Amino acid sequence: MTSNLLSDEQTGLLSSIGWQSTQGGGPRFFTLDPSGKALYAANELTDAVVAFGVDEATGTLTPTGQLVQTGSPTVSCSPSNAELGKPATRNAQ
Protein backbone atom coordinates (compact mmCIF):
# COMPACT_ATOMS: atom_id res chain seq x y z
CA MET A 1 0.00 0.00 0.00
CA THR A 2 1.11 3.54 -0.62
CA SER A 3 -0.35 6.81 0.58
CA ASN A 4 -1.42 9.44 -1.91
CA LEU A 5 -0.07 12.76 -0.68
CA LEU A 6 -1.02 16.25 -1.69
CA SER A 7 1.02 19.36 -0.96
CA ASP A 8 -0.61 22.57 0.23
CA GLU A 9 0.78 25.20 -2.15
CA GLN A 10 0.72 27.95 0.49
CA THR A 11 2.26 26.07 3.43
CA GLY A 12 4.14 23.27 1.63
CA LEU A 13 2.72 20.76 4.13
CA LEU A 14 1.73 17.30 2.91
CA SER A 15 -1.56 15.65 3.73
CA SER A 16 -2.84 12.16 3.00
CA ILE A 17 -5.66 12.05 0.44
CA GLY A 18 -6.09 8.27 0.27
CA TRP A 19 -4.44 4.88 -0.14
CA GLN A 20 -3.64 2.84 -3.24
CA SER A 21 -2.53 -0.78 -3.37
CA THR A 22 0.88 -1.29 -4.99
CA GLN A 23 -0.66 -4.23 -6.88
CA GLY A 24 1.97 -6.57 -5.42
CA GLY A 25 3.66 -7.80 -2.26
CA GLY A 26 6.49 -6.26 -0.28
CA PRO A 27 6.61 -2.74 -1.70
CA ARG A 28 10.24 -1.74 -1.38
CA PHE A 29 10.75 1.47 -3.36
CA PHE A 30 8.77 4.14 -5.19
CA THR A 31 9.83 6.74 -7.73
CA LEU A 32 8.16 9.43 -9.83
CA ASP A 33 9.11 9.91 -13.45
CA PRO A 34 10.67 13.32 -14.29
CA SER A 35 7.35 14.69 -15.59
CA GLY A 36 5.56 13.81 -12.33
CA LYS A 37 2.84 12.05 -14.32
CA ALA A 38 3.78 8.46 -13.42
CA LEU A 39 4.81 6.62 -10.25
CA TYR A 40 6.58 3.26 -10.26
CA ALA A 41 6.32 0.83 -7.32
CA ALA A 42 8.93 -1.93 -6.92
CA ASN A 43 7.29 -4.92 -5.21
CA GLU A 44 10.11 -7.10 -3.89
CA LEU A 45 8.11 -10.15 -2.77
CA THR A 46 6.15 -10.52 -6.03
CA ASP A 47 9.10 -9.68 -8.31
CA ALA A 48 7.37 -6.86 -10.17
CA VAL A 49 7.52 -3.12 -10.89
CA VAL A 50 4.05 -1.62 -11.35
CA ALA A 51 3.23 1.73 -13.04
CA PHE A 52 0.59 4.21 -11.87
CA GLY A 53 -0.70 7.41 -13.44
CA VAL A 54 -0.62 10.49 -11.21
CA ASP A 55 -3.54 12.92 -11.49
CA GLU A 56 -1.96 16.38 -11.61
CA ALA A 57 -4.96 18.11 -10.04
CA THR A 58 -5.72 15.71 -7.18
CA GLY A 59 -2.52 13.68 -6.73
CA THR A 60 -4.43 10.41 -6.80
CA LEU A 61 -2.81 7.31 -8.28
CA THR A 62 -4.43 5.07 -10.89
CA PRO A 63 -2.98 1.69 -11.95
CA THR A 64 -2.03 1.77 -15.64
CA GLY A 65 -1.98 -2.00 -16.07
CA GLN A 66 1.73 -1.85 -16.94
CA LEU A 67 3.73 -4.40 -14.99
CA VAL A 68 7.33 -5.56 -15.44
CA GLN A 69 8.25 -8.94 -13.95
CA THR A 70 11.82 -8.91 -12.68
CA GLY A 71 13.82 -10.73 -10.03
CA SER A 72 13.29 -9.16 -6.60
CA PRO A 73 13.34 -5.43 -7.44
CA THR A 74 14.74 -3.41 -4.57
CA VAL A 75 15.10 -0.03 -6.30
CA SER A 76 13.37 1.64 -9.20
CA CYS A 77 14.68 4.32 -11.51
CA SER A 78 12.88 6.75 -13.74
CA PRO A 79 13.75 6.99 -17.45
CA SER A 80 16.94 8.78 -18.37
CA ASN A 81 16.89 12.15 -20.12
CA ALA A 82 17.94 10.42 -23.35
CA GLU A 83 14.92 8.11 -23.16
CA LEU A 84 12.70 11.18 -22.75
CA GLY A 85 14.20 12.85 -25.84
CA LYS A 86 16.24 15.34 -23.83
CA PRO A 87 20.01 15.80 -24.05
CA ALA A 88 21.90 13.70 -21.54
CA THR A 89 24.55 15.34 -19.40
CA ARG A 90 27.62 13.53 -18.18
CA ASN A 91 30.53 14.62 -16.03
CA ALA A 92 33.82 14.81 -17.91
CA GLN A 93 36.44 12.44 -16.57
Steps between C-alpha positions, in 0.01 A plus 500: 500500500611854438354827620393763251635832623405849399704811573337821619639763262494775764654312794688220320358249750401154378171335582372151427218489244457122483665161459580296190611138487841449338346206311763266646669377816783654698512852358863600532551821302302767317606760246333769290595548138656841416168637370321412826228324301594141590603316817677164499474257794761224540336201671782282632300195612304463174795584272327782314515874428153650454418835331236748617371820343508808723208743472658846488200673657424260786820297545309173493662190352338276239645162394595508131505123457871515413700245695860384455592162649857503627700318765447657843505873416640702787536838327327667210631768269320743277587524129819679408495837325605327177198269519278807541650667191704749701877546478689290751765664714807319622791609715829519312762263634 
